[in-house]
Every structure is written in C-alpha cells, then in structure tokens.
Amino acid sequence: MTAAQLVPASEARADIPSPEITELVDLNDVMTAAALPTSGLIAVEVNTDGTVSFALPRTEVGQGITTSTAMLIAEELGIPLARVHITLADARPELLFNQLTGGSNTTFSTYTPIRVAAAIARDRLLQAAATQWGADVAELTWEAGVVTGPGNRSAGIGELSRKAAGARTEEVSVGLKPRDMFTVIGKPHNRIDALAAVTGRKRFTLDLDVPDALPTMVCRPPTLNGKVRSVSNLSEVRSLPGVTDVVVIPTGVAVRATTFGQCIDAVRALRVVWNPGSAEGKSDESVLKELREAELPLGLPSLTPAVEERFTFHFRSNSALEPNCAMADVRPDRAEVWSSLKAPIVAKEAIAAKLGLPLGAVTVHVTDGGGSFGRKLFFDAALEAVEVSRRIRKPVKLMWHRADDSRQGRTHPMATSRVRISYLGSTVLGYKQRHTSVATDLGHGLGEIFTALAAKLPVGDIGFSETFFQLSQSMPYNFGTNSRLLSETDKGFNTGSMRNVYSPDVTCARELLVDQLAGRMSKDPYRFRRDFLRDERNGAVLDKAAEAGNWGRSMPDGTAQGIAFHSEYHSASAVLVELDCRPETVNRPIRDGVAGPRVTKAVIAVDVGLAVNPRGLEAQMMGCLMDGIALTLTSSLHLRDGHFLEASWDNYFYTRQWNTPPELQVIVMPPTTGKPGGAGELGVAASVAAVACAYGRATGTMPTVFPINHGTLSFEPKPTVPPVPPSPTDGLDHVR
C-alpha cells in the first residue's frame, strides 16, 4: 500500500488555486525525457526506387501511428505519402525507453526526432547532388522527391541514395519545415493500412508463415493463477487426432496440434488436478471489503457544507479483439519470437533470462496488433510460446482462447473512489479524493522509467503506482486546497494499465460530484464547470462541446444530457451525451444481455495542440467514446469463487451496435500549440463521466456503482472445467 500527499493543507488557501504537479511535469513528459537520449538512433532509409522506409520503434495496435509517422516523414521530405513505407522495428535494447508504446506518448515524443531524421536524410541527399554536380546546395531545389540544379540537371532521391549513404557518425544541424509551410501535417488522411485491413491482407501475428510452427493452446486452471498438480491422461490426449505434443508448463498444460480446432478438443479432454490460485475463494464482495479496509481517510469532517460520496468500479477486461498470441522457435543456441509487443525490449530481456541465452541470441519481431487497451504491454503469450517451444524442441503458433483472456488475462483493477468537495456560498474551498485500487501491475517497462528518472521527478520516493497516479492525474478546476491520494491492495490478480489507467474512474467520480455541487449551488452543470476551469484553452473546448451539442435543450422525461471535462498530457477533451433511460429503452430485449440505457447522441471536442492527422484523431475519439459507454453502462467481469464468470465477448458486454449513438460528432479544435499533445487515451475519461452524469440527471439518482448493470447477471456462466467452451455451432440461429 502506498500513499503521498500532493498538497499539504497548511500551504493552500481557499482563494488561491492549488499548484498542480502535472503543470510542472506529467507522465508524458517523463516518458519523452526517458526516450530522448536514444532518439538519435532512429534513422530514415531512402531506397534506390525512390521510396522511403522507416522502422518505427513503437507498436501499431490499431491507433494509427504508422499513418501519422508516415505523414511526418512525407512532410519533411516533400514526397507523396504513398512512397513512405513504415514497418515495426524488432526489439532494439540500445533504444532503452525509446521502444515503449503507451501513455498516449508515441506522437508526443517522436514528433521532433522523426522529423529530424527525415530532415537529415534530405540534407544528405541535397549535399550528394551538390557534390555530383559541382554546385552549391543553395542552388538546388527540391520538389516531390526530385532534386533540380543548375543547367536543368535533376535526379530523384532514389538515384542519389547510394551517394548520400554514409557509415560515420557525426553531429549535424538541420532546419525543420516551419508550420506555415505544412502540406501534410495537420491535414486529414486515410490510414495507410486501411485497404489491407478491410481486404484481409493486413498481416497479424498468426498470419505469419513460420516454418513448422503449428497451432498451440494451453489448458488453464479453473481459478486465477492456479498451478498443475497432476494430469491423469497425458498419453490418451497425445493420441488424439492431429495432436503432436502435450507438455506441462508453469501456467497449465500446453497442446500442439495440426489445427486450433484439434487443440481445443485436446484441451477439453485433459483431466487435470489443480493447486489453488492466487485469488482462491475471492468474490466481488470480498474484494470490495478489502478495498474499503484499505481506504485512506478523507480527514476530519468538513466544517463547512460539502458533497461527498464513495464510488465503486468493478473489474473490467483488458482483452483486445485479437486473441493474445505469439509464435516462437527456440533452438539450443538461439530463439526467435513474433508477437505484438508494446514493451519488446523488456520481453527480449525476460526471454533471454528465461532461456539462459545471451541477449544477442534472442530475436524479437514486433508485429501489428489487433487492438491492445494496454494488454500488449505484457508479453505472457510470448513467454508461454518460448517455454513450449523449448520443451518440445519445435516451433509453435500459440493462441489464447477467448475464455482464457477473460478469465486469466489482464483486467482493469476493481477500485473505489471517495470524493469530498467542501464549499461555502459560491466558493469551493477544497477537493479531496482517496482512490483505492487492487494493485495495478506496472512491471512492463513504465516502472523502470520511474526508477531511472527518480532523482529528477518532483514526487519523492513514492513507488511506481503512486508516481504514475500523481503524474497522470490533474485538477482542471480552481477548487482551492486539492489533494489526491492512491492506496493499493491485493496483488493476487492479473491487472494491467488498461487504456487511460486510473483516469476513467478518478474523473468519473470527480465529475459526478461536480454535478452534485452545481446542484447545491443552484447552477447549471455546464456553466458551473466553465466558471471554475483553470484556463481559457480548456474553457474553449467545453464551450465547443456545449454549443455543438445544444446544451440545455428541452428533453423528454427519462432522458437527459450529461457533460464532462478531462485534461491530460497537454491536451483537453469535453464530451456531451444524451442518454435515454425510459423503460421502453432500458427493458428492450437483448439476447443473453442487459440492454439498459442508450446513448442517443454524443459530441466530443478535443484540443491536442497540433493534430498530426485530424482524421485519425477523430477515429481515436470514437473509440474512446465506445470505451466510455461500455465502462459506464455494460462492461465488467464478475468474480466468484476465485474466477471470473465471463468466458468470451458474447457475455462480456463491450459497447454493441444496439448501444452506440445514432448521432456522433467529433470536433478537433484548431491548433493551439506548435506540437502534438497526448491523444490516444484522451477521450475515455470524459466519455465515462459524461454518460454517468447523464444517467444521474435522467433518473434523478446519481450512480455510484459501475457499470450500472453489474448487479444483474444476464447470462448462464460457462463451466471452468473444461476451461474453454466448445466451439459454437448455433450462429445461424441468432441471425435477424
């Protein structure tokens, strides 16, 4: 358990805004500072055919960073976007913290280094042309990848690439294209991988052709992190059709077969006796009791009027659309791994240590990923694939079953958040929040960044999670004395840095109490927020959402608008939603599900400073809204007797078509700074909070438990033994 006081109460006055640590340095700044020393090791490669290649030291998981990276290079080189080819770099230990994808940091931290690399390539090509023609660089012009010199001589960058190549390292000075000359950056572009994705030609991990790598799956325990005690029918399962190998590993019993269907049959046939797991006997109720016992006090009761509440946020799955998977080929003297990894250097180091091999004998290929939600910061599938390949001495193509990821995969921790806002008249005197959470696992690279930079961080020695918490949370309102504390408990769960990490819960709790406070002061929720926001940039975002969403319009009983604000990583977002809570909507029939309220309209306004690709940013915000709807209304895991009841997407209710708003508008504010802010996670917290606030206004009762339908189990749980259900055969029965 860790905690740190952000602002000593004796040092703040009610009429003076409390200092915000994130105004000095935030998580994105820290990650960027950690990456900067090795940013000069990335390079742009100009090919003889006139195309340009770049191995991006980050991971594309659907967020569109390969497109924005290509745009940066195309801008500086003045070439068509189609001529820029982006691949994902293999694990490169020399890059240290420059090969970690997370925290909305990719574009923020690579914006300048990638442009510099492209500008260096441009200058070298110009110098090569000047040398070849005996001219001065100032006499040359560059357009669409063609260099023109005196006497109408010209050469394409492909022709010049060999002459411009060099093997020595030297310090150079380059000039970057000024913003008023941008023709690519800031303009909306379609994703460069869109056609391949929609036509099925985009290649993910399991699409790769690794010789002799056969499908592999793992029979997992019925409770979280249980261990194999014994297996009574190994020889019987080894003789099943298509099965080539069955082997016990630390996480279960692995089966390799000709097809994944045969793997599923074999997994279901195994008879395993299991030792207890790390959450043996635990349930939602018992974990909630642990959390309440670990809560830090809010202090003495307020001497002035106050609004106060405790909010509960249940476990939520980190599962991505793409099943957790990896491929591995382990030999006595080397190992090769393929997987979508957001911390590939940490994975490479862990694999080398596991195998007892030198770091240079392990090759880790980073593949495109089909989603992440923070899940791919962890490399458990890669470790399992390596373990199986080592034991059977054959290449493997390992895939988790959907039930595996729901029950044994990473989850967003269950948490409570207590908030108290004290006031007097129309003045807010102070804000206190005590967030208590099942421990978040940060053992994937982020923690190492904090350790490396600890002496330079203004947070003292407060541990990984507390540092992360303080550097990722901000108070956008002038609420007098302001403190936020984190307390963590129970490390028996497989948790992760789910998209936006602490912010959805923390912001939701705050914004709901802001609505309550506005009511106490007889003020409109939008106007109240506007009056207390710290700066005009934030106010402009809130104003735009309210204006575009027609805030305050008359609505039928049982429906309402909700509005919320969230800022992080030098960016700001405001979300307005309209929610229908009328009985005919809430009770509409949904097969094996709870329909509940429906968001019918949403407006999202975002200011990210400079949006490299506004179209990509719009897509990100749409995804953030879907996350927000899910986390508020429908999506959670139910813990019972040491395991989660959900076993696939059919009973884990992420936002579905029947719950998406028919009206959706994303507004990207004009550039307000000269560089990008964080964007990948920006819209999640505000979306969660806006939906929650709308629910409170539509029903007249502020929600305190999330998602709001968690108390209703709408499906028949599938057995945990065998650990995976049979493949469905009734799909056509449900076509409408």
N, C-alpha and C positions, 0 to 999 in steps of 0.2 A: 504494500500500500504506500502511495506517495502523495504528497501534497505540498503546495507552495503558495504563499500569499503574494498576490500580484501587486496590490497597492495597500500599504499599511493605512488603517483607518485614520490614524492621527495625522497623516500627512496630506489629507484631502479635505477640501471644504465644499459644501453643497453648491456654492455658486461658481466653482471653478471646475472645468472638465478634468476628469482624472486622466493622467498620462496613459497612453496605450503602448505596450511593448511592441506591438506589431507596426506602430508608426515609426519605430526605430529599425526593427528588423523582423521579418516574418519567415515562415518555413521556406517559402520560395526563394527568398534572399539567401538563406543558409545553403540550400541545395545548389543555387547558382554559384555561390562563393566556393563551394566544395568542388564543383566541376571546372571552374575557371583555370586552375593551374595546368590542366591537361588538355584544354580546349584547342591548343595549337597543334595537337597531334592528329586532328582530323584533316582530311585533305580531299579536294575535288579532283577528279581524274577526267581529263579530256581525251577522248578516244579518236583514233585516226579516221573514223567515219563521220566525225563532226558531232557525235553525241557526247553527253557528259554523264559520268557515273559518280555516285556518292553512296558510300556505305554508312548509313545512319546509325550512330551508336545509341539508339533508343528503340523501343519496340512498338510496332504498329499493331494495335488490337482493335481497330475499327474507328479510332478517334480522328483519323485523317492527317496524321503528322507527316506521312510520306508526301502528301499533296502540298502541304504548307512548306515543307523543306524544299521540294522541287521549285516552288514559287520563289523562294529566297534566292536560289541559285540562278534561276532563269532571269530574275531581276538584275542581279549584279553582272551576269554575263551577257545580258541583252540578247538572249536566244529564245526561240519558242519553247513553251513548257513541254511540248511533246518530245523534245530532244533531251530532256533530263530524265535519267533512269535512276531510281532510288532502290537500293537494296538495304537489308538489315545486316549490320556488322556482326561477325562472330564475337564471342566473348574476348575482350582485349584487356587483360589485367593492368596494362600500363595506363589505361584510361581512368583507373580508380573510380571516383564517384561520377565520372562523366558518362557512365553507361548504366544509369539507373533511371527507370521510367516511372514517374509517379508525382503526386502533389501538384498537378497542373503545371509542371515545370518545363516541359520539353521546349516549347516555342519561346517561353520566357528566357531560358538560359542559352539556347542555341541560336537565337535571332542574330546576334552580332557575330559569334565565331563562324557560323556557316557562311555568312555574307563576306567575312574577311577571307575565308578560304577561297571563295569564288573570285573575290577581287584580286587576290594574289595570283590565281591562275590567269585572270585577264591580263594583269600587268606582265606576267612572264611571256604570254603569247604575243603581246604587243612588242616586247623587247626582242623576242625572237624574229619577228617580222622586220623590225628596225635594223637588226644586225644583218639579216639576209639581204636587205635592200640598200644597206649603207645609208640609212635615213635616220632622222631624229624621231623619237617616239611622239613628240608634239606634232609631227607632220602627218601622223596616221589617224585614220578614223575607223570606227568600229560600228557595224550595224548588222543585226541578225546573225551574228557569228561569223561575219566576213570582215577581214581587215583590209583596208584600202590605203595605198601610199602614193607618193609622187609618181607621175607618169602613168597613172591609172593602173598601177600594179595592184593586184589583190590576191588574197589567199584565205581559204576557210580555216577555221580553228583546227579542224582535223589535220590539214596539211602541216600546220605549224606545231602540232602537239609534240612530235618527236624532238624537234629542235628546242622546244621550250622546256622539255623534261630535264631534271637535274637531280643529282644524288646528294648534294651537300646541304647542310643546314645553316641557315643564316637569318639574321633578323632584318626584316624589311618593314617599310612603312607604306600603307596603302590608303587610298581615299575611297570611301563608300559613297554610293549614289545618294544624293540628297532626296529627301522625301518628296519635294515638289516635282521631281522627275520620275517618280514611280509610275510604271505602266502595268505592273503585275501585282505587287504587294498592295493589299487593300481593295483589290477588285475581286468580285465573286467568281470562283472557278469550280467546275465539277471535279470530283475526285479522280485522280489519275488511275485508280484501280477499280473504278465503278463498273466499267464494261466487263472486266474479267470476273468481278464478283457476281454480277447478275447473270452471266452466261455460264457460270460454273467452272471457269478456267483459272480462277484465283486459287493458289495452292497453299493449303494449310498443312500442319504437321503430318496428319495421317494421309495426306495426298502424295507425300514424297515417296520416291521409289528407292528404298534402301535394300540392296540385295539380301535375300534370305530372311528379311525381317517379317515375322509372322504375327498375327493378332495375339495379344496377351491381355488378360484381365486378372483381377485379384478378388478372391473370396474374402470379404471383410467381416469383422466382428459385429455382433448384434448390438453392442453398446460402444460408445465413443472410446476409441484407442485401446480396445481390448487386445489381448495377445493370445496366440495359438498355444493351447496346452497339449493337444494331441489331435491327430487325424486318423480315423479308423479305416478309411477306404481309399488310400492313395493309389494302390495298384489297380483297383477297379476303375477309378476315374482315368488313369493313364491309358486304359484300354478302350475308352470311349471313341467313337468315330472322329477322326481329324485331330485328336489331341496328340501333341508331340512331347509335351513336358508338363509336369506338375511339381512345384517346389515350394517349400515353406520359406517365407521371408518375414522380416520383423513386423510388417503390417498386415499379414494374412497368409493366404495360400495362393500362389500365382499359377495360372494356367495358360499355356501357349498352345494354339491350335491353328488349323488352316483358315478358319473363318471366325469372326466375332460371335456369330450365332452358336458355333460349337463351343466357344469359350463360355458363353452364358449357360449352355446346357451343363457343362462341366462344373462351373461354379455352383450351380443349383444342386448338383449331385453330391458335392462334397459333404462329408459328415465330420464336423469339427467341434471339438470341445474347447471353449474359450475361457481364459482367465479374465477377471473383472477389468473394466476400463477405468479411465480417469474421471468419469462422471457417473460412476455406478450409483444407481438409485436416485439420481437427482431429477428434479422436475422444475417446471416453470415456478411453482410455488416455493420450492426450497431455495432456488437461486435468488428469487426476489427477496426472500428472508435474509439471505447472505448480504445482498446489496444494501438493504435497509440497515443492517447492523454495521456496515462499513461506511455509511454516510457520515461525512464531516458535518459538524453543527453549523447552522447559519448564524450562530451567536445569540446574544440576548434578544428577547422580543423587542420589536421596534417600538420606540416611544412615541412615534407619530403614526398616522394611518399607513397601511401597507397592503399590497396584494401579494399573496403567497400561495404556492401550490407545488405539489410533487407530481412528476410525470414519469410514466413507465414506458420503456421501449423494449419490445421483445426481440429475441434472436431473429436475425434475418440472414438469408443465404447469400453467399458470395459467388454462387455458381454463375458461370458465363454460358452463353448459348453454345459455344464449342465445348464438348466434354474435355475434362482435364486429361491431357495426353502427352506422350513423349516417345521418341524412338532412341534406341541405344544399341551400340555394337561394341562390346568390351572384349578386348584381347589381353593376353598376359602382359604385354608391354605398352598398351595404349588403349584409349577409349574415345569414342565419337558419339555425340549426343545431338539430337534435334528436338527443339521444343520452343514454344512461345514463352520467352522468359524476360521479365522486366528487370531482373537483377542477375544477368548472366554471369558476371564476374564472381559473385558470391556463390552461384550454382557451380561454376567451374572449380572454385577452391574447395567446396564441400565434396564434390565428386572425386577430385584428386585425393583428398584426405581419406575418403571412404575406401578408395581402391588402393591406397598406398603408392600412388604413382606421382612422378614429378608433374608439376603444373603444366609444363610444356608437352606432356604426353597426352593431355586431355584436350580435345577439341569440342567446343560447344557452339553449335549453329543456332542462331536465333531465327525463328520462323514467324510468319504473320499469324496473328491470333484472332480468333473469332469471338471477341469480347474479353473483358477482364474483370471490371469492378474491383480492381485491386488483387484479384485472385492470383494473377500470374506474377505477382511479386514473390510468390512462393514456388518452389520447384520440386514438390513432393513426387509428382509423376516422374520427373527425370531421375530422381534418386531411386525410385522403385524400378524403373526400366533398367538402370545401371545394375542394381542388385540382382535382378532376374537374369540379365544377360551374363553377368559374371558367374552366377551359379550354374547355369545350363550351358554356358560357352557358345551361345548362339545369339544372333541379332533379334531384337524384339520390337514390336509395334504395340506399345501399351496404351490402353484407354480405360479410363474410369467409366463405370456405368452411371447413368443419371442418378440412380439411387445412392451410389457411393458419394457423389458430390453433395447431395442434400444432407446425408446422414453423417458422413465422415469428413466432409470438406470444410472449407473455411467459412466462418459466419461473422456477421457483424455482431459484436457483443451485446448481450442484454444489458440494459442500463436504466438508472433512474436519474432524474434531474430535478433538484429542488431550487426554486427561484423565489426571491423576495425583492420587491421594489417598494421602497418607502417614499412617501411624498408628504407634502404639506401645502394645501391650497392647490395652486397650479405649478408648484415647483417639485421636481423629482430630486430627492435628497440622496438616494443611494440605490445601488443594484448589487445583489449578491446571488451567486449561483454555485451550487455544490453538485457537481456531476459525478456520479458513482457508476462504475462500469466493471463488468467482467473484463479481465486483463486483455488488452489488445497486443497481439504478437507483432513486434517490430523487428524481429530477428531476420530481416531480409535485405539489409543494406542501409536503411534510414537511420537505424540506431548507431551504426558505425560512423555516419556523418556527424552526428551529435557528439560522439566521443572525440573525433578528430578535431572538432572546432570548439570544444567545450570552453576553453580559456577565453575565446573571443565572444561567446554568447552572453547576453545580459540576463541570464536566468539562473546562474549559480549551478550547483551540483544537485539537480533535482530529478535525475533519471530520464530515460528515453521517453516514456509515455507522457510524463508531465511536461517535458521540454516540447514535445510535439504538440501537446494540447495548448500550451501557452503561445506558441509561435503560429498556430493555425487559427486561433480564435481572436475575434476583435469585438469591441463595443462601438457600434456606429453612432450611438446616441449620446447626447450630453446628459448623462444620468448621475451626475455627482460622483460620490465615492463608489468605485466599481471594483469588484473582485470576483474572480472565477477560480475555483479550485477543483482539481481532479482527484478522485480516490479510486483505486483499482483493487479488485479482489478476485480470487479463484482463477488459477492458471490451468484448470483441467479441461478447457475447451480449445478447439482449433479455431482461433479467431484470426482476423486479418484487417488490413487497412481498407475496408470497403469504401467505395467511391465517396469522397468528401469526409471520410473517417468520423470525427466527433461532431462535425458541424450540423448535419441534419437534425440530430437530437437536441443539441445545445440551442440552435437557432429556433427550432420549433417551440421549445419551452419558453424561450425569451419572447418570441413574437406573440404567443398566446397571452402571456401576462401583459404585454404592451396593449393588446386589445382590451383586456380587463381594466387596465389603468386608464385608458382612454374613456371607457365607460364610466368609471368612478368620477372622472373629471368632466363628464358630460361633453366630451369632444369626439369628433369624427375620427375613426381609426387612421385614415389616410392623413388628415390634417395634423393629427397628434404626432405621427411619425415625422411628417415634414417639418414641424416646428422644432423637433429635438435632434434631427440629423446633424452631424458634425460639420459637413461641408457641402458646398453647392453642387459639386460633381455628383455626390450621392443623391442630393435633392432632385437634380435634373433627371436621374434615372427613375426615381419614384414618381416624379411628375409625369414622365412619359408613359409609364405603365398605367397610371390612373386616368390620364387623358385618353389614351388609345382604348382602354377597357371601359370607358364611360362610367367611371366610379360613381357610385351613389344613385344610379338609376333605379327606378321603381321595379321591384321584382315580386312574383307571386309568393304567397306563404309557403314555407317549406323549402324555399330556395334562397340563396344569398351569395353575395360577393365576399371574397377574402383577399387581403393584400398583405404582402410581407416584403421585407428588405433583408439583404445579406451582402456583406462585403468581405473580400479576402484577396490576398496576393495581388494588390494594386488594381483590383477590378471590383465592380459593383453590379448587383442584379436586383431587380424588383419584379415580383410576379403578382398578377391579379388573376383570380379564377372566379368562375361562377359554378356553384355546386347545387345539384338537385337532390334534396333529401326527402322528397314527397313519397308517401307509402307506395304508390304505384311504380316508382322507380326503384326504391330500396328493396322491394319484395319481388321484383321481376325474376322469373325463373332462369337459373343458370345451372347447367348440369354439374352436379357434384361441387357446387361452389356457392359462395355468398355474394350476391350481386352488390348490395349496399348502395351508397350514394354514387352519383356520377358527375364528374366534372364535365360541364357542357361548353365551357369557354375558357380560354387561357390567353393571357398576354404576358410576354416576357420581354423586359427591357434590360439590356446589358451594356455596360461600358467596360471594355477591356483595354482601354488606352488606344492601341492600334491593332485592329483586327487584320491579321495577315490574309486570311481567307474568310470573308464575311459569310459565304455560303456554308463553309464547313462549320463556322461558329453557330449558325442557325441550326444545323443538324445536331450539334452538341447540345444546344439548349433544349431541343425537342426531346432528346434522350434524357436530359436532366429532369424535365417535366414528368416523363413516364416513370422515372425512378421515384420522384416525389409523390405522385399519385399512389404508386404501389406501397411505399413505406408508410403512408398515412392511412390508406383505406384497406389494403388487401393482403400484403405480403408479410409473412412471418413463419418461423419454424416453431412447432410445438414440441417441447421437451417433456418426455415421460419415461420414467424408469431408466435414465441414463442414455436415451437415444431420441433422435428427432423422428417424428411421425411421418413427415413428408418424405416422398420417395421419387419425385420427379416433378417436371413442370406441370403435370396435369393436376397436382394438388398443392403446388406452391404457386400462389396466385399473383404473379407479377402482372402489371397492367396489361389487360387484354383489349382487343378491338372494341368490346362492348363497354369499356370503361375509359376510352380515350375521348377527348373533347372534339366535337364536330368543328368547332371554331378554334383556331390556334394561330397566333401572330407572334413572331419573334422580331423585335426591333433592336438592331445594332446601332448604338449611338455613334455619332461622328467621332473621329479620332480626338482624344483629349490629351494624349501624351505622345511622345515620339517613339515609343516602343511598346511591344505587347505586354499585357498583364496575364495572370493566370486565367485559363478559360475552361479547362476540361471538366472541372467539378463545379463550376461557379453557380449553376442554376439549381442544383439539387436542394440545398438547404432552404432557399427561398420558396421553392415549389412545395416542399413538405409543409412549411409553415403557412403558406397561403391557403392550401387545402384544409389544413387543420383550423385556421381562423374562419374560413367559410363555413365549415361544419358547425363550429360554435355559434355563429350568427344565424345559420339556417334552423338549427334545432333549439336554440336558446340555452344550450348546455355546453360548456367548454369541455372538449375531450381531454382526458388525462392518461389514457392507455392507448398505445399504438402497436400495430394498426388497430383501427377501431373495431374490426370484426374478429380480432384474435380470440375472443371468448367463445366464438361459435365454430365448432369443428364440423365442417361441411362434407367431409369425405370419410370413407371407411379406410383406416390405416392399413397399409400392406404389411405382411409379416416381415420380421427381421431375419428369420431363418426359413428358407434360404435368404441370403442378404439382398438378392436382386429379384424383382418380379419377372414372370415370364414375358416374353415379347408380346406386345398387344396384337390381337387378331380381329378386333371389332371396330376398326377405324371407320369403315363404311356405315356402321350402324348409327353414327352420330352426324352424318352429313345432313345439312338442312338445305 
